[in-house]
């Protein structure tokens, strides 16, 4: 399983783009599980503080910080391929 957590506010355009990219990547990585956490909730605020998320979405992969402000398909594909090799 590859757990991807998006820490995001409501109405975030970049967040929707990342979510669409993740849905497309499920074809090659069917074990992607997507979790979305609103960054204004107590849980979201804790993640923002813990991982120093400066812009949305904050992206965690398998509970580890990956990036904030979005990610490209190429970046995500590379990370997922690395995970699969382990």
N, C-alpha and C positions, 0 to 999 in steps of 0.2 A: 504494500500500500504506500502511496505517496500522498501524504496529507498536505494540502495547500490551504493556508489560512490567509484570508484577505482582511486586513484591519482597515476599515473604510467608513466614511460618512455617507449618509443618504444622498443620492443624486450625483455621485461622483462619476464623471465621464471617463476618466482614465481607468477607474475600477471596472466599469462595464467592458472596456476594451480588453483588459486583462482577463476578465471572466470569459469573454468570448474566445480569446486565445486558448485558455485552458480547456474549454469545451471542445475546441478543434483538436487539441493535443490528445484528448482522450482516445482518439482513433489509434494512435501509436502507443499510448500509455494508458490502457484501460483501467489501471488501478489507482488513478488520480481520484482523491476524495477532496471536495471543496467545502471549506467552512468559511462563512462570512461573519465577522464580528463588527458591530457598529462601534466606531471609535469614541463615541460620546457616552457609552455605557461604562460602568465601573470596570468590567473585564477589559473593554477596549482601551480605557485610559491606563490600566495597569500594563498592557502590552506596549502602548505608545511610550510610556516611561521606561520600561525594561529594555526595549530595543531602540530607543531614541529615534522613533519614527517621526520624520520632519515633514513629510508630505504623503498624500494618499495615492494609491493604497500602500499600506505596509504589507509586505509579502513574507510570510513565514513558510518554510518547507520543512516538514517533519519537526515542527516546533522550534526550528532554528531560523534566525533572521536571514533573509535572502536579499531583499531590497526594499526601498520605498520610492514612491513616485511612479511606479509601473515597472514593467519588464517586457522585453521583446520576445517573440516566439523563439528566436534563435537562442537567447539567454536561458529561457525556461527549458527548451529542448536539451541544451547542453547539460544543465543541472540534472534533469531527469535521467539522462543517459548515464551520467556519473553515478547516480544513485543505483541504477540498475546493475552497474558493473560490480558494485560492492557486495 
